[in-house]
Amino acid sequence: MEVEWGQLQLEQSTWAAPARVESIASQRLQMTLPQKEQVRFIRIEPKVRAGQP
């Protein structure tokens, strides 16, 4: 069971490797990095819990 779990973890890390994801995104999906003016940053304020200042 532990060997199988280790194999599954290895397989998952292979599928999720950043280089692999980037390759598929650019080659198969024709995705590219956005231009500087296309990037937006959004600030999310933390929630304030009841009873806290």
C-alpha positions as CSV (number, residue, x, y, z in Angstrom):
1,M,0.0,0.0,0.0
2,E,2.8,2.4,0.9
3,V,4.6,1.6,-2.4
4,E,1.5,2.3,-4.4
5,W,1.0,5.6,-2.5
6,G,4.6,6.6,-3.3
7,Q,4.1,5.8,-7.0
8,L,0.9,7.9,-7.1
9,Q,2.7,10.8,-5.5
10,L,5.5,10.6,-8.0
11,E,3.0,10.4,-10.9
12,Q,1.1,13.5,-9.6
13,S,4.3,15.5,-9.2
14,T,5.3,14.6,-12.8
15,W,1.9,15.7,-14.2
16,A,2.0,18.9,-12.2
17,A,5.7,19.8,-13.0
18,P,5.8,23.6,-13.9
19,A,7.8,23.0,-17.1
20,R,5.2,20.4,-18.3
21,V,2.3,22.7,-17.5
22,E,4.0,25.6,-19.3
23,S,4.8,23.4,-22.3
24,I,1.2,22.2,-22.7
25,A,-0.2,25.7,-22.2
26,S,2.0,27.2,-24.9
27,Q,2.0,24.4,-27.4
28,R,-1.5,22.8,-27.2
29,L,-3.5,25.8,-25.9
30,Q,-1.5,28.6,-27.6
31,M,-1.4,30.5,-24.3
32,T,1.1,33.3,-23.9
33,L,2.2,35.5,-21.0
34,P,0.1,38.7,-20.8
35,Q,1.6,42.1,-21.8
36,K,2.5,44.3,-18.9
37,E,-0.6,46.5,-19.4
38,Q,-2.9,43.5,-19.3
39,V,-1.9,42.5,-15.7
40,R,-4.1,43.6,-12.9
41,F,-3.4,43.3,-9.2
42,I,-6.3,42.9,-6.8
43,R,-5.9,43.5,-3.1
44,I,-8.1,41.4,-0.9
45,E,-8.7,42.8,2.6
46,P,-8.8,40.2,5.4
47,K,-12.2,39.5,7.0
48,V,-12.7,41.0,10.4
49,R,-14.3,38.5,12.8
50,A,-17.1,39.5,15.1
51,G,-15.7,40.8,18.4
52,Q,-12.3,41.7,17.0
53,P,-11.2,45.3,16.3
